[in-house]
Amino acid sequence: MHNFSQTITAAARMPIIPTLSIIAGIFLISYVAMMAFVMTYGAMQMQFAQSVRDTGAHVGVLESQYLALVTKINHTNPATLDLTKPTSIAYIIDTSQPTVSIRMR
């Protein structure tokens, strides 16, 4: 059977206050490490959100430049650029042949 006196003396040999202090220190270090991780993650998420907003603004600028150029082209008289109307218009007839062939061995 088990000897309870050995268990009691083993527990009595281990001091309670230093053991609890070590456990509290481990919890404190873990808490600080988790807080640092969460703060770093939050900062990275904010930087990513700002990057998305900056990219959206850049796309808006490019789109407005594109639309301004299209408007300029639409309002341009082709005759001022020495362009003339085509004499005839021809369309290519579909031959139903594949445009890309796969070579078989």
Sequence and secondary structure as in RCSB ss.txt:
>XXXX:A:sequence
MHNFSQTITAAARMPIIPTLSIIAGIFLISYVAMMAFVMTYGAMQMQFAQSVRDTGAHVGVLESQYLALVTKINH
TNPATLDLTKPTSIAYIIDTSQPTVSIRMR
>XXXX:A:secstr
   HHHHHHHHHHS HHHHHHHHHHHHHHHHHHHHHHHHHHHHHHHHHHHHHHHHHHHHHHHHHHHHHHHHHHHT
S GGGGT    S           SS     
